């Protein structure tokens, strides 16, 4: 059937992603970084700093309004 | 805020650079460097994305922890002052004494 090979290739790729058997395992290679992970790390860093500054700004504004300073 | 009630917003917010943020940020950075060392990578030059992320997470947690700490101390102060206001007899105003009146006479034994 035409979908049989698709299913088997999907299962094989799942096996590649979710297993660590010695037939396909390899040492992590520092000269080939996982750019997706690096990008996600830097992206979440930027998001966290943005959230922090936004929260701080809101806090300062709330403090000033509640104490009648602005 | 999840941990803080609405009344906490009356308090002045901590600065972006605050004691807990710096400490937790440094702890995060040290964790990333330790992770590098334990995986036999150069501590400072490897995994800069990881160092940045861990430092940022620490800094973020530190900021909210400082806010929580400020609120807790403010509630304690408020309760203490309220107690002092309701029981003034337990807190009499004392006249300040000079050291000359408090200190015992000095008899040198040489």
Backbone of each chain as nested JSON, in Angstrom:
{
  "chains": [
    {"id": "A", "residues": [
      {"number": 1, "name": "UNK", "atoms": {"N": [0.844, -1.195, 0.0], "CA": [0.0, 0.0, 0.0], "C": [0.883, 1.25, 0.0]}},
      {"number": 2, "name": "UNK", "atoms": {"N": [0.405, 2.343, -0.518], "CA": [1.242, 3.55, -0.615], "C": [1.531, 4.191, 0.742]}},
      {"number": 3, "name": "UNK", "atoms": {"N": [0.641, 3.979, 1.713], "CA": [0.858, 4.599, 3.023], "C": [1.725, 3.751, 3.947]}},
      {"number": 4, "name": "UNK", "atoms": {"N": [1.951, 2.492, 3.573], "CA": [2.762, 1.607, 4.43], "C": [4.173, 2.103, 4.577]}},
      {"number": 5, "name": "UNK", "atoms": {"N": [4.795, 2.527, 3.443], "CA": [6.193, 3.0, 3.506], "C": [6.277, 4.327, 4.254]}},
      {"number": 6, "name": "UNK", "atoms": {"N": [5.251, 5.165, 4.081], "CA": [5.23, 6.453, 4.792], "C": [5.188, 6.224, 6.299]}},
      {"number": 7, "name": "UNK", "atoms": {"N": [4.313, 5.259, 6.686], "CA": [4.177, 4.949, 8.107], "C": [5.484, 4.392, 8.66]}},
      {"number": 8, "name": "UNK", "atoms": {"N": [6.104, 3.502, 7.893], "CA": [7.349, 2.897, 8.403], "C": [8.455, 3.936, 8.486]}},
      {"number": 9, "name": "UNK", "atoms": {"N": [8.52, 4.881, 7.514], "CA": [9.569, 5.923, 7.585], "C": [9.298, 6.859, 8.76]}},
      {"number": 10, "name": "UNK", "atoms": {"N": [8.019, 7.115, 9.042], "CA": [7.664, 7.965, 10.189], "C": [8.075, 7.291, 11.494]}},
      {"number": 11, "name": "UNK", "atoms": {"N": [7.762, 5.979, 11.569], "CA": [8.132, 5.243, 12.785], "C": [9.651, 5.208, 12.955]}},
      {"number": 12, "name": "UNK", "atoms": {"N": [10.364, 5.049, 11.834], "CA": [11.828, 5.009, 11.909], "C": [12.382, 6.354, 12.39]}},
      {"number": 13, "name": "UNK", "atoms": {"N": [11.808, 7.464, 11.884], "CA": [12.311, 8.776, 12.31], "C": [11.97, 9.017, 13.774]}},
      {"number": 14, "name": "UNK", "atoms": {"N": [10.79, 8.521, 14.22], "CA": [10.449, 8.619, 15.644], "C": [11.447, 7.836, 16.482]}},
      {"number": 15, "name": "UNK", "atoms": {"N": [11.807, 6.652, 15.949], "CA": [12.786, 5.812, 16.647], "C": [14.125, 6.555, 16.762]}},
      {"number": 16, "name": "UNK", "atoms": {"N": [14.494, 7.279, 15.695], "CA": [15.739, 8.037, 15.725], "C": [15.706, 9.123, 16.789]}},
      {"number": 17, "name": "UNK", "atoms": {"N": [14.518, 9.779, 16.907], "CA": [14.425, 10.913, 17.825], "C": [14.309, 10.438, 19.269]}},
      {"number": 18, "name": "UNK", "atoms": {"N": [13.495, 9.411, 19.513], "CA": [13.173, 9.051, 20.899], "C": [13.937, 7.845, 21.432]}},
      {"number": 19, "name": "UNK", "atoms": {"N": [15.052, 7.463, 20.801], "CA": [15.797, 6.331, 21.353], "C": [17.277, 6.659, 21.398]}},
      {"number": 20, "name": "UNK", "atoms": {"N": [18.028, 5.898, 22.155], "CA": [19.467, 6.094, 22.268], "C": [20.17, 4.758, 22.169]}},
      {"number": 21, "name": "UNK", "atoms": {"N": [19.674, 3.864, 21.268], "CA": [20.331, 2.562, 21.239], "C": [21.69, 2.67, 20.543]}},
      {"number": 22, "name": "UNK", "atoms": {"N": [22.585, 1.741, 20.828], "CA": [23.98, 1.869, 20.42], "C": [24.163, 1.792, 18.911]}},
      {"number": 23, "name": "UNK", "atoms": {"N": [23.141, 1.404, 18.188], "CA": [23.298, 1.336, 16.726], "C": [23.319, 2.728, 16.105]}},
      {"number": 24, "name": "UNK", "atoms": {"N": [22.626, 3.654, 16.727], "CA": [22.527, 4.997, 16.132], "C": [23.04, 6.11, 17.049]}},
      {"number": 25, "name": "UNK", "atoms": {"N": [23.44, 5.799, 18.312], "CA": [23.907, 6.848, 19.223], "C": [25.258, 7.375, 18.768]}},
      {"number": 26, "name": "UNK", "atoms": {"N": [25.513, 8.659, 19.047], "CA": [26.819, 9.244, 18.731], "C": [27.173, 10.272, 19.795]}},
      {"number": 27, "name": "UNK", "atoms": {"N": [28.461, 10.554, 19.921], "CA": [28.897, 11.571, 20.902], "C": [28.462, 12.947, 20.409]}},
      {"number": 28, "name": "UNK", "atoms": {"N": [28.078, 13.84, 21.334], "CA": [27.727, 15.189, 20.88], "C": [28.964, 15.884, 20.306]}},
      {"number": 29, "name": "UNK", "atoms": {"N": [28.803, 16.498, 19.139], "CA": [29.924, 17.104, 18.421], "C": [29.905, 18.613, 18.639]}},
      {"number": 30, "name": "UNK", "atoms": {"N": [30.871, 19.161, 19.405], "CA": [30.813, 20.597, 19.692], "C": [31.064, 21.484, 18.466]}},
      {"number": 31, "name": "UNK", "atoms": {"N": [31.619, 20.933, 17.391], "CA": [31.842, 21.78, 16.217], "C": [30.58, 21.92, 15.383]}},
      {"number": 32, "name": "UNK", "atoms": {"N": [29.56, 21.096, 15.699], "CA": [28.292, 21.207, 14.961], "C": [27.177, 21.481, 15.966]}},
      {"number": 33, "name": "UNK", "atoms": {"N": [27.006, 22.751, 16.368], "CA": [25.989, 23.033, 17.386], "C": [24.582, 22.867, 16.847]}},
      {"number": 34, "name": "UNK", "atoms": {"N": [23.667, 22.488, 17.746], "CA": [22.256, 22.359, 17.371], "C": [21.672, 23.765, 17.337]}},
      {"number": 35, "name": "UNK", "atoms": {"N": [21.664, 24.38, 16.16], "CA": [21.324, 25.809, 16.066], "C": [19.892, 26.089, 16.526]}},
      {"number": 36, "name": "UNK", "atoms": {"N": [19.007, 25.096, 16.387], "CA": [17.636, 25.294, 16.878], "C": [17.635, 25.533, 18.382]}},
      {"number": 37, "name": "UNK", "atoms": {"N": [18.387, 24.673, 19.088], "CA": [18.443, 24.807, 20.543], "C": [19.105, 26.108, 20.96]}},
      {"number": 38, "name": "UNK", "atoms": {"N": [20.192, 26.466, 20.231], "CA": [20.897, 27.721, 20.538], "C": [19.954, 28.903, 20.32]}},
      {"number": 39, "name": "UNK", "atoms": {"N": [19.245, 28.858, 19.181], "CA": [18.303, 29.935, 18.868], "C": [17.213, 30.043, 19.905]}},
      {"number": 40, "name": "UNK", "atoms": {"N": [16.666, 28.879, 20.318], "CA": [15.612, 28.876, 21.344], "C": [16.139, 29.436, 22.658]}},
      {"number": 41, "name": "UNK", "atoms": {"N": [17.391, 29.065, 23.007], "CA": [17.963, 29.555, 24.276], "C": [18.095, 31.08, 24.245]}},
      {"number": 42, "name": "UNK", "atoms": {"N": [18.704, 31.589, 23.162], "CA": [18.874, 33.049, 23.075], "C": [17.515, 33.749, 22.983]}},
      {"number": 43, "name": "UNK", "atoms": {"N": [16.583, 33.126, 22.242], "CA": [15.243, 33.7, 22.105], "C": [14.545, 33.8, 23.442]}},
      {"number": 44, "name": "UNK", "atoms": {"N": [14.579, 32.704, 24.229], "CA": [13.919, 32.757, 25.54], "C": [14.635, 33.715, 26.478]}},
      {"number": 45, "name": "UNK", "atoms": {"N": [15.969, 33.867, 26.317], "CA": [16.693, 34.865, 27.12], "C": [16.141, 36.256, 26.837]}},
      {"number": 46, "name": "UNK", "atoms": {"N": [16.012, 36.572, 25.541], "CA": [15.492, 37.893, 25.155], "C": [14.077, 38.097, 25.684]}},
      {"number": 47, "name": "UNK", "atoms": {"N": [13.238, 37.05, 25.558], "CA": [11.845, 37.145, 26.021], "C": [11.803, 37.412, 27.522]}},
      {"number": 48, "name": "UNK", "atoms": {"N": [12.639, 36.693, 28.281], "CA": [12.641, 36.866, 29.739], "C": [13.061, 38.278, 30.134]}},
      {"number": 49, "name": "UNK", "atoms": {"N": [14.103, 38.82, 29.454], "CA": [14.52, 40.189, 29.785], "C": [13.414, 41.195, 29.449]}},
      {"number": 50, "name": "UNK", "atoms": {"N": [12.751, 40.958, 28.299], "CA": [11.663, 41.859, 27.923], "C": [10.543, 41.814, 28.957]}},
      {"number": 51, "name": "UNK", "atoms": {"N": [10.177, 40.598, 29.401], "CA": [9.134, 40.44, 30.413], "C": [9.517, 41.149, 31.704]}},
      {"number": 52, "name": "UNK", "atoms": {"N": [10.806, 40.996, 32.083], "CA": [11.284, 41.606, 33.327], "C": [11.152, 43.116, 33.267]}},
      {"number": 53, "name": "UNK", "atoms": {"N": [11.624, 43.714, 32.148], "CA": [11.563, 45.168, 32.034], "C": [10.118, 45.661, 31.978]}},
      {"number": 54, "name": "UNK", "atoms": {"N": [9.255, 44.878, 31.318], "CA": [7.854, 45.27, 31.244], "C": [7.208, 45.238, 32.623]}},
      {"number": 55, "name": "UNK", "atoms": {"N": [7.482, 44.153, 33.359], "CA": [6.931, 44.008, 34.709], "C": [7.414, 45.149, 35.595]}},
      {"number": 56, "name": "UNK", "atoms": {"N": [8.709, 45.502, 35.483], "CA": [9.275, 46.575, 36.304], "C": [8.585, 47.906, 35.997]}},
      {"number": 57, "name": "UNK", "atoms": {"N": [8.395, 48.148, 34.704], "CA": [7.736, 49.391, 34.286], "C": [6.328, 49.471, 34.852]}},
      {"number": 58, "name": "UNK", "atoms": {"N": [5.592, 48.334, 34.759], "CA": [4.231, 48.293, 35.309], "C": [4.25, 48.539, 36.812]}},
      {"number": 59, "name": "UNK", "atoms": {"N": [5.199, 47.897, 37.497], "CA": [5.29, 48.04, 38.953], "C": [5.529, 49.495, 39.345]}},
      {"number": 60, "name": "UNK", "atoms": {"N": [6.475, 50.154, 38.647], "CA": [6.788, 51.556, 38.964], "C": [5.553, 52.428, 38.724]}},
      {"number": 61, "name": "UNK", "atoms": {"N": [4.855, 52.179, 37.616], "CA": [3.658, 52.964, 37.297], "C": [2.574, 52.774, 38.352]}},
      {"number": 62, "name": "UNK", "atoms": {"N": [2.346, 51.494, 38.736], "CA": [1.344, 51.182, 39.765], "C": [1.69, 51.887, 41.072]}},
      {"number": 63, "name": "UNK", "atoms": {"N": [2.981, 51.82, 41.463], "CA": [3.411, 52.433, 42.721], "C": [3.127, 53.929, 42.683]}},
      {"number": 64, "name": "UNK", "atoms": {"N": [3.489, 54.565, 41.55], "CA": [3.307, 56.019, 41.467], "C": [1.828, 56.402, 41.495]}},
      {"number": 65, "name": "UNK", "atoms": {"N": [0.998, 55.669, 40.766], "CA": [-0.427, 56.019, 40.759], "C": [-1.041, 55.8, 42.131]}},
      {"number": 66, "name": "UNK", "atoms": {"N": [-0.718, 54.685, 42.796], "CA": [-1.34, 54.39, 44.074], "C": [-0.903, 55.324, 45.182]}},
      {"number": 67, "name": "UNK", "atoms": {"N": [0.289, 55.923, 45.036], "CA": [0.733, 56.845, 46.073], "C": [0.552, 58.296, 45.65]}},
      {"number": 68, "name": "UNK", "atoms": {"N": [-0.148, 58.485, 44.534], "CA": [-0.489, 59.837, 44.096], "C": [0.707, 60.679, 43.711]}},
      {"number": 69, "name": "UNK", "atoms": {"N": [1.734, 60.027, 43.132], "CA": [2.936, 60.765, 42.776], "C": [2.948, 61.176, 41.308]}},
      {"number": 70, "name": "UNK", "atoms": {"N": [1.917, 60.708, 40.566], "CA": [1.898, 61.04, 39.135], "C": [0.474, 61.243, 38.68]}}
    ]},
    {"id": "B", "residues": [
      {"number": 1, "name": "UNK", "atoms": {"N": [-0.188, 39.553, 40.094], "CA": [0.898, 38.71, 40.584], "C": [0.374, 37.452, 41.213]}},
      {"number": 2, "name": "UNK", "atoms": {"N": [1.03, 36.359, 41.024], "CA": [0.569, 35.1, 41.591], "C": [0.75, 35.035, 43.082]}},
      {"number": 3, "name": "UNK", "atoms": {"N": [1.965, 35.411, 43.557], "CA": [2.23, 35.233, 44.988], "C": [1.805, 36.428, 45.812]}},
      {"number": 4, "name": "UNK", "atoms": {"N": [1.63, 37.574, 45.169], "CA": [1.411, 38.776, 45.968], "C": [-0.018, 39.286, 45.836]}},
      {"number": 5, "name": "UNK", "atoms": {"N": [-0.633, 39.742, 46.961], "CA": [-1.97, 40.336, 46.855], "C": [-1.879, 41.742, 46.284]}},
      {"number": 6, "name": "UNK", "atoms": {"N": [-3.049, 42.311, 46.048], "CA": [-3.131, 43.608, 45.377], "C": [-2.473, 44.724, 46.182]}},
      {"number": 7, "name": "UNK", "atoms": {"N": [-2.568, 44.614, 47.541], "CA": [-2.05, 45.702, 48.376], "C": [-0.53, 45.84, 48.259]}},
      {"number": 8, "name": "UNK", "atoms": {"N": [0.143, 44.796, 47.781], "CA": [1.604, 44.861, 47.66], "C": [2.044, 45.892, 46.624]}},
      {"number": 9, "name": "UNK", "atoms": {"N": [1.123, 46.298, 45.743], "CA": [1.508, 47.236, 44.676], "C": [1.738, 48.645, 45.208]}},
      {"number": 10, "name": "UNK", "atoms": {"N": [1.353, 48.866, 46.503], "CA": [1.602, 50.182, 47.093], "C": [3.085, 50.362, 47.401]}},
      {"number": 11, "name": "UNK", "atoms": {"N": [3.798, 49.235, 47.571], "CA": [5.218, 49.313, 47.948], "C": [6.061, 49.705, 46.751]}},
      {"number": 12, "name": "UNK", "atoms": {"N": [7.183, 50.43, 47.005], "CA": [8.076, 50.753, 45.893], "C": [8.7, 49.488, 45.342]}},
      {"number": 13, "name": "UNK", "atoms": {"N": [8.683, 49.319, 44.012], "CA": [9.253, 48.1, 43.44], "C": [10.777, 48.107, 43.505]}},
      {"number": 14, "name": "UNK", "atoms": {"N": [11.385, 46.943, 43.596], "CA": [12.856, 46.901, 43.61], "C": [13.419, 47.32, 42.251]}},
      {"number": 15, "name": "UNK", "atoms": {"N": [14.67, 47.774, 42.23], "CA": [15.317, 48.096, 40.966], "C": [15.571, 46.838, 40.172]}},
      {"number": 16, "name": "UNK", "atoms": {"N": [15.864, 47.009, 38.878], "CA": [16.206, 45.857, 38.041], "C": [17.452, 45.179, 38.612]}},
      {"number": 17, "name": "UNK", "atoms": {"N": [18.422, 46.011, 39.054], "CA": [19.612, 45.466, 39.711], "C": [19.324, 45.442, 41.198]}},
      {"number": 18, "name": "UNK", "atoms": {"N": [19.104, 44.249, 41.754], "CA": [18.866, 44.14, 43.192], "C": [19.612, 42.909, 43.702]}},
      {"number": 19, "name": "UNK", "atoms": {"N": [19.741, 42.885, 45.021], "CA": [20.6, 41.894, 45.682], "C": [20.28, 40.46, 45.264]}},
      {"number": 20, "name": "UNK", "atoms": {"N": [18.997, 40.097, 45.317], "CA": [18.622, 38.721, 44.999], "C": [18.848, 38.397, 43.528]}},
      {"number": 21, "name": "UNK", "atoms": {"N": [18.57, 39.394, 42.653], "CA": [18.771, 39.175, 41.223], "C": [20.24, 38.884, 40.926]}},
      {"number": 22, "name": "UNK", "atoms": {"N": [21.114, 39.724, 41.505], "CA": [22.548, 39.548, 41.243], "C": [22.991, 38.172, 41.739]}},
      {"number": 23, "name": "UNK", "atoms": {"N": [22.555, 37.823, 42.954], "CA": [22.985, 36.554, 43.525], "C": [22.497, 35.362, 42.714]}},
      {"number": 24, "name": "UNK", "atoms": {"N": [21.196, 35.323, 42.414], "CA": [20.63, 34.211, 41.651], "C": [21.178, 34.171, 40.23]}},
      {"number": 25, "name": "UNK", "atoms": {"N": [21.421, 35.377, 39.656], "CA": [22.021, 35.427, 38.328], "C": [23.404, 34.797, 38.325]}},
      {"number": 26, "name": "UNK", "atoms": {"N": [24.201, 35.163, 39.348], "CA": [25.543, 34.584, 39.458], "C": [25.466, 33.075, 39.682]}},
      {"number": 27, "name": "UNK", "atoms": {"N": [24.497, 32.651, 40.501], "CA": [24.328, 31.205, 40.735], "C": [23.986, 30.488, 39.432]}},
      {"number": 28, "name": "UNK", "atoms": {"N": [23.121, 31.107, 38.612], "CA": [22.77, 30.512, 37.328], "C": [23.981, 30.396, 36.43]}},
      {"number": 29, "name": "UNK", "atoms": {"N": [24.777, 31.483, 36.415], "CA": [25.987, 31.463, 35.584], "C": [26.953, 30.382, 36.076]}},
      {"number": 30, "name": "UNK", "atoms": {"N": [27.102, 30.268, 37.382], "CA": [27.992, 29.254, 37.949], "C": [27.488, 27.854, 37.602]}},
      {"number": 31, "name": "UNK", "atoms": {"N": [26.155, 27.672, 37.605], "CA": [25.589, 26.366, 37.237], "C": [25.959, 26.011, 35.798]}},
      {"number": 32, "name": "UNK", "atoms": {"N": [25.812, 27.013, 34.888], "CA": [26.137, 26.76, 33.478], "C": [27.622, 26.421, 33.326]}},
      {"number": 33, "name": "UNK", "atoms": {"N": [28.467, 27.154, 34.064], "CA": [29.913, 26.901, 33.964], "C": [30.265, 25.538, 34.532]}},
      {"number": 34, "name": "UNK", "atoms": {"N": [29.566, 25.153, 35.622], "CA": [29.792, 23.832, 36.213], "C": [29.369, 22.74, 35.239]}},
      {"number": 35, "name": "UNK", "atoms": {"N": [28.24, 22.97, 34.573], "CA": [27.75, 22.021, 33.566], "C": [28.796, 21.817, 32.479]}},
      {"number": 36, "name": "UNK", "atoms": {"N": [29.407, 22.958, 32.043], "CA": [30.475, 22.867, 31.046], "C": [31.634, 22.034, 31.568]}},
      {"number": 37, "name": "UNK", "atoms": {"N": [32.079, 22.381, 32.797], "CA": [33.253, 21.699, 33.358], "C": [33.019, 20.209, 33.494]}},
      {"number": 38, "name": "UNK", "atoms": {"N": [31.828, 19.818, 33.972], "CA": [31.531, 18.402, 34.192], "C": [31.421, 17.635, 32.881]}},
      {"number": 39, "name": "UNK", "atoms": {"N": [31.172, 18.348, 31.782], "CA": [31.153, 17.69, 30.477], "C": [32.439, 17.917, 29.707]}},
      {"number": 40, "name": "UNK", "atoms": {"N": [33.508, 18.287, 30.431], "CA": [34.85, 18.439, 29.868], "C": [34.855, 19.407, 28.688]}},
      {"number": 41, "name": "UNK", "atoms": {"N": [34.161, 20.547, 28.889], "CA": [34.216, 21.62, 27.902], "C": [34.871, 22.822, 28.577]}},
      {"number": 42, "name": "UNK", "atoms": {"N": [35.44, 23.769, 27.792], "CA": [35.982, 24.974, 28.444], "C": [34.874, 25.733, 29.16]}},
      {"number": 43, "name": "UNK", "atoms": {"N": [35.117, 26.089, 30.428], "CA": [34.045, 26.587, 31.304], "C": [33.411, 27.873, 30.785]}},
      {"number": 44, "name": "UNK", "atoms": {"N": [34.241, 28.844, 30.347], "CA": [33.707, 30.158, 29.982], "C": [33.327, 30.254, 28.512]}},
      {"number": 45, "name": "UNK", "atoms": {"N": [34.076, 29.563, 27.658], "CA": [33.914, 29.819, 26.223], "C": [32.854, 28.927, 25.575]}},
      {"number": 46, "name": "UNK", "atoms": {"N": [32.459, 27.847, 26.262], "CA": [31.5, 26.916, 25.654], "C": [30.09, 27.211, 26.136]}},
      {"number": 47, "name": "UNK", "atoms": {"N": [29.123, 26.918, 25.283], "CA": [27.711, 27.009, 25.671], "C": [27.311, 28.366, 26.185]}},
      {"number": 48, "name": "UNK", "atoms": {"N": [27.681, 29.433, 25.43], "CA": [27.368, 30.795, 25.888], "C": [25.861, 30.997, 25.961]}},
      {"number": 49, "name": "UNK", "atoms": {"N": [25.117, 30.328, 25.072], "CA": [23.666, 30.46, 25.1], "C": [23.1, 29.925, 26.403]}},
      {"number": 50, "name": "UNK", "atoms": {"N": [23.715, 28.849, 26.891], "CA": [23.264, 28.254, 28.146], "C": [23.592, 29.173, 29.314]}},
      {"number": 51, "name": "UNK", "atoms": {"N": [24.813, 29.752, 29.296], "CA": [25.212, 30.68, 30.367], "C": [24.255, 31.861, 30.418]}},
      {"number": 52, "name": "UNK", "atoms": {"N": [23.95, 32.416, 29.227], "CA": [23.045, 33.572, 29.168], "C": [21.667, 33.194, 29.695]}},
      {"number": 53, "name": "UNK", "atoms": {"N": [21.144, 32.049, 29.281], "CA": [19.791, 31.643, 29.694], "C": [19.709, 31.426, 31.193]}},
      {"number": 54, "name": "UNK", "atoms": {"N": [20.697, 30.709, 31.749], "CA": [20.651, 30.416, 33.186], "C": [20.773, 31.69, 34.018]}},
      {"number": 55, "name": "UNK", "atoms": {"N": [21.696, 32.602, 33.559], "CA": [21.846, 33.87, 34.276], "C": [20.533, 34.651, 34.25]}},
      {"number": 56, "name": "UNK", "atoms": {"N": [19.898, 34.678, 33.081], "CA": [18.642, 35.425, 32.957], "C": [17.553, 34.84, 33.838]}},
      {"number": 57, "name": "UNK", "atoms": {"N": [17.422, 33.507, 33.843], "CA": [16.402, 32.864, 34.679], "C": [16.634, 33.217, 36.141]}},
      {"number": 58, "name": "UNK", "atoms": {"N": [17.913, 33.154, 36.576], "CA": [18.235, 33.515, 37.95], "C": [17.876, 34.954, 38.254]}},
      {"number": 59, "name": "UNK", "atoms": {"N": [18.209, 35.85, 37.342], "CA": [17.925, 37.274, 37.533], "C": [16.42, 37.513, 37.675]}},
      {"number": 60, "name": "UNK", "atoms": {"N": [15.655, 36.863, 36.822], "CA": [14.186, 36.984, 36.812], "C": [13.594, 36.522, 38.136]}},
      {"number": 61, "name": "UNK", "atoms": {"N": [14.024, 35.303, 38.575], "CA": [13.524, 34.754, 39.839], "C": [13.896, 35.676, 40.989]}},
      {"number": 62, "name": "UNK", "atoms": {"N": [15.145, 36.233, 40.944], "CA": [15.613, 37.12, 42.007], "C": [14.765, 38.373, 42.138]}},
      {"number": 63, "name": "UNK", "atoms": {"N": [14.37, 38.94, 41.0], "CA": [13.539, 40.15, 41.033], "C": [12.223, 39.882, 41.75]}},
      {"number": 64, "name": "UNK", "atoms": {"N": [11.545, 38.788, 41.367], "CA": [10.25, 38.485, 41.99], "C": [10.405, 38.079, 43.437]}},
      {"number": 65, "name": "UNK", "atoms": {"N": [11.522, 37.433, 43.755], "CA": [11.786, 37.075, 45.146], "C": [11.982, 38.326, 45.988]}},
      {"number": 66, "name": "UNK", "atoms": {"N": [12.679, 39.349, 45.435], "CA": [12.875, 40.603, 46.164], "C": [11.531, 41.283, 46.42]}},
      {"number": 67, "name": "UNK", "atoms": {"N": [10.653, 41.253, 45.406], "CA": [9.325, 41.857, 45.606], "C": [8.593, 41.159, 46.744]}},
      {"number": 68, "name": "UNK", "atoms": {"N": [8.654, 39.833, 46.757], "CA": [7.976, 39.038, 47.783], "C": [8.569, 39.344, 49.148]}},
      {"number": 69, "name": "UNK", "atoms": {"N": [9.901, 39.423, 49.209], "CA": [10.592, 39.72, 50.465], "C": [10.181, 41.094, 50.999]}},
      {"number": 70, "name": "UNK", "atoms": {"N": [10.155, 42.103, 50.117], "CA": [9.745, 43.445, 50.533], "C": [8.344, 43.435, 51.114]}},
      {"number": 71, "name": "UNK", "atoms": {"N": [7.443, 42.686, 50.454], "CA": [6.06, 42.627, 50.943], "C": [6.0, 41.978, 52.317]}},
      {"number": 72, "name": "UNK", "atoms": {"N": [6.739, 40.868, 52.489], "CA": [6.698, 40.155, 53.771], "C": [7.199, 41.055, 54.901]}},
      {"number": 73, "name": "UNK", "atoms": {"N": [8.331, 41.766, 54.653], "CA": [8.868, 42.649, 55.689], "C": [7.921, 43.814, 55.962]}},
      {"number": 74, "name": "UNK", "atoms": {"N": [7.266, 44.312, 54.904], "CA": [6.327, 45.428, 55.099], "C": [5.151, 44.994, 55.962]}},
      {"number": 75, "name": "UNK", "atoms": {"N": [4.627, 43.776, 55.747], "CA": [3.516, 43.295, 56.583], "C": [3.966, 43.142, 58.031]}},
      {"number": 76, "name": "UNK", "atoms": {"N": [5.181, 42.624, 58.235], "CA": [5.685, 42.478, 59.604], "C": [5.791, 43.838, 60.281]}},
      {"number": 77, "name": "UNK", "atoms": {"N": [6.342, 44.83, 59.545], "CA": [6.463, 46.178, 60.109], "C": [5.1, 46.755, 60.455]}},
      {"number": 78, "name": "UNK", "atoms": {"N": [4.136, 46.56, 59.553], "CA": [2.794, 47.098, 59.777], "C": [2.163, 46.497, 61.031]}},
      {"number": 79, "name": "UNK", "atoms": {"N": [2.307, 45.159, 61.163], "CA": [1.731, 44.49, 62.334], "C": [2.399, 44.951, 63.62]}},
      {"number": 80, "name": "UNK", "atoms": {"N": [3.748, 45.096, 63.543], "CA": [4.484, 45.533, 64.73], "C": [4.053, 46.939, 65.145]}},
      {"number": 81, "name": "UNK", "atoms": {"N": [3.968, 47.857, 64.172], "CA": [3.58, 49.231, 64.49], "C": [2.152, 49.301, 65.003]}},
      {"number": 82, "name": "UNK", "atoms": {"N": [1.273, 48.462, 64.45], "CA": [-0.105, 48.43, 64.916], "C": [-0.168, 47.955, 66.367]}},
      {"number": 83, "name": "UNK", "atoms": {"N": [0.636, 46.923, 66.686], "CA": [0.672, 46.433, 68.066], "C": [1.174, 47.522, 69.005]}},
      {"number": 84, "name": "UNK", "atoms": {"N": [2.22, 48.239, 68.562], "CA": [2.769, 49.304, 69.409], "C": [1.754, 50.429, 69.602]}},
      {"number": 85, "name": "UNK", "atoms": {"N": [0.946, 50.683, 68.566], "CA": [-0.072, 51.721, 68.671], "C": [-1.171, 51.311, 69.645]}},
      {"number": 86, "name": "UNK", "atoms": {"N": [-1.536, 49.991, 69.659], "CA": [-2.613, 49.52, 70.524], "C": [-2.182, 49.263, 71.969]}},
      {"number": 87, "name": "UNK", "atoms": {"N": [-0.843, 49.088, 72.205], "CA": [-0.346, 48.844, 73.56], "C": [0.739, 49.84, 73.909]}},
      {"number": 88, "name": "UNK", "atoms": {"N": [0.411, 51.137, 74.013], "CA": [1.464, 52.142, 74.272], "C": [2.098, 51.998, 75.655]}},
      {"number": 89, "name": "UNK", "atoms": {"N": [1.347, 51.367, 76.598], "CA": [1.895, 51.236, 77.958], "C": [3.126, 50.34, 77.971]}},
      {"number": 90, "name": "UNK", "atoms": {"N": [3.247, 49.449, 76.986], "CA": [4.414, 48.555, 76.954], "C": [5.627, 49.209, 76.315]}},
      {"number": 91, "name": "UNK", "atoms": {"N": [5.465, 50.428, 75.78], "CA": [6.567, 51.093, 75.079], "C": [6.719, 52.522, 75.585]}},
      {"number": 92, "name": "UNK", "atoms": {"N": [7.121, 52.677, 76.886], "CA": [7.241, 54.039, 77.403], "C": [8.435, 54.761, 76.798]}},
      {"number": 93, "name": "UNK", "atoms": {"N": [8.282, 56.088, 76.637], "CA": [9.392, 56.891, 76.126], "C": [10.399, 57.11, 77.238]}},
      {"number": 94, "name": "UNK", "atoms": {"N": [11.626, 56.694, 77.007], "CA": [12.638, 56.835, 78.057], "C": [13.506, 58.039, 77.744]}},
      {"number": 95, "name": "UNK", "atoms": {"N": [13.937, 58.736, 78.845], "CA": [14.862, 59.849, 78.644], "C": [16.224, 59.301, 78.275]}},
      {"number": 96, "name": "UNK", "atoms": {"N": [16.868, 59.883, 77.259], "CA": [18.186, 59.355, 76.889], "C": [19.218, 59.661, 77.963]}},
      {"number": 97, "name": "UNK", "atoms": {"N": [20.007, 58.662, 78.333], "CA": [21.047, 58.851, 79.352], "C": [22.387, 59.043, 78.677]}},
      {"number": 98, "name": "UNK", "atoms": {"N": [23.24, 59.806, 79.349], "CA": [24.61, 59.936, 78.831], "C": [25.437, 58.748, 79.307]}},
      {"number": 99, "name": "UNK", "atoms": {"N": [26.564, 58.556, 78.655], "CA": [27.44, 57.453, 79.053], "C": [27.967, 57.633, 80.466]}},
      {"number": 100, "name": "UNK", "atoms": {"N": [28.147, 58.902, 80.858], "CA": [28.672, 59.176, 82.204], "C": [27.739, 58.601, 83.262]}},
      {"number": 101, "name": "UNK", "atoms": {"N": [26.416, 58.605, 82.99], "CA": [25.47, 58.099, 83.986], "C": [25.412, 56.576, 83.987]}},
      {"number": 102, "name": "UNK", "atoms": {"N": [25.68, 55.937, 82.838], "CA": [25.517, 54.473, 82.737], "C": [26.783, 53.741, 83.187]}},
      {"number": 103, "name": "UNK", "atoms": {"N": [27.921, 54.267, 82.785], "CA": [29.187, 53.531, 82.961], "C": [29.567, 53.432, 84.428]}},
      {"number": 104, "name": "UNK", "atoms": {"N": [30.028, 52.244, 84.869], "CA": [30.442, 52.046, 86.26], "C": [31.783, 52.731, 86.49]}},
      {"number": 105, "name": "UNK", "atoms": {"N": [32.054, 53.141, 87.765], "CA": [33.361, 53.784, 88.03], "C": [34.514, 52.798, 87.796]}},
      {"number": 106, "name": "UNK", "atoms": {"N": [35.608, 53.339, 87.28], "CA": [36.75, 52.51, 86.887], "C": [37.784, 52.471, 88.0]}},
      {"number": 107, "name": "UNK", "atoms": {"N": [38.058, 51.287, 88.542], "CA": [39.091, 51.121, 89.59], "C": [40.192, 50.248, 89.018]}},
      {"number": 108, "name": "UNK", "atoms": {"N": [41.259, 50.849, 88.512], "CA": [42.309, 50.032, 87.887], "C": [43.05, 49.183, 88.907]}},
      {"number": 109, "name": "UNK", "atoms": {"N": [43.321, 47.937, 88.534], "CA": [44.105, 47.037, 89.395], "C": [45.382, 46.711, 88.622]}},
      {"number": 110, "name": "UNK", "atoms": {"N": [46.474, 47.431, 88.989], "CA": [47.69, 47.261, 88.173], "C": [48.768, 46.553, 89.002]}}
    ]}
  ]
}
